[in-house]
Amino acid sequence: MAVAISNIDSRTEDTWGRQRIRIVEVTFDDSYPTGGESLTPNDVALADIVFVAASPDASPYSVRYDFTDTNLVVFEEDDTEVSNGTDLSSLKVRLLIVGR
């Protein structure tokens, strides 16, 4: 399965100098895959992604972007990745994404 991505509002398509920004809400699904859920630049209408910040209200999880594999990786409070197949369908995270 895949994450659902939605823009928070139309004003999130903005620029900072030469960078473009997106603020999106990501809803995870009921079967988290080891290594994370795919989030490519194309998913958020960018050519590349240079920075991602996740909202801190994802407790008890933290979400980080893996730039090498272009995945959103979810971690438990003890900083270990969530187990393969975990139901994260109740997890929604807002992301600030900077790219080109």
N, C-alpha and C positions, 0 to 999 in steps of 0.2 A: 504494500500500500504506500501511499505518499502523504506528505503534509498538505494541508490546504492553506493557501496564501491569499490574503486580501489586504488591499490598501486601506489604511485607516481613514483617509479622506483625500480628495483630489489635490489638496495643497501640499501633499508629501512629495510630489514630483517637483523638486526645487534644485537649485544649484548652490554650491559653495565654491566660488572661484571657478576652477575648471572641473570640479567634482560635482557629481549629481548625487542627490540623496533620496532615499526611500524610507518611509516608516510603514512597516507592514505588520500584520498580525498573523502568526503562524499557529495553526491548530494541528497537533499531532494526531496520529491514528491509533488503532488498537493493537498494533504489532510492530514495536520499535525494532529495527534491524541493527545488529552489531556494526559499529562504525558510523552510525548516524543516518539521518534522512537527507536525501539530496536537496540542495538549494543552489542552483546554478545562477550565474548572472542573467541568463535568459529568463529565468522564472520571475525576475523583478525588473525586467526591461532595461538591463544594463549590459555593457560590453564586457566589463570585468568588475570584480568586487575587491576593494582595497581595505575596508574596515567594516566590522559588524559588532554592534553592542546590543546585548539582550537585556530586556527589562529585568529588574531584580525580583519581581513578584512571581517568579516561577517556583517558589518554594513547594516542596522540599528539594527541588532540582535546580541545577544551573545549566545553562545552555551556552555552548561555545561553537564558533564556526571553524571548521577545518579547511584552511585555504588550499591545501594540497589536494584533498579529495573532494572539495566543494560540498561538504556535508555539515548539517547541524547535529552536533553531538550533545547528548544529554547525560549529565552526571548526577550521581547521588550526593547527599550531604558529605559523605566521606571521600569525595573526589574520585570515585570509581564510576566507570561508565555504566549506565543502566543496562540490565541484562537483555539479551536477545529475546524478542517476543513480548516484552513488557507492554501492558496496555497503558498508553499515555493519552488516550482520547479525551481526557478531561484537562489536559495541559494546553494552555494558550499562552503564547509569548509574543510580546511586541519587540520588533527588531528595528534598530536604526542602521541602515545600510548605506555606505558611502562607496561610490564607484565612478566609472566613466561610461 
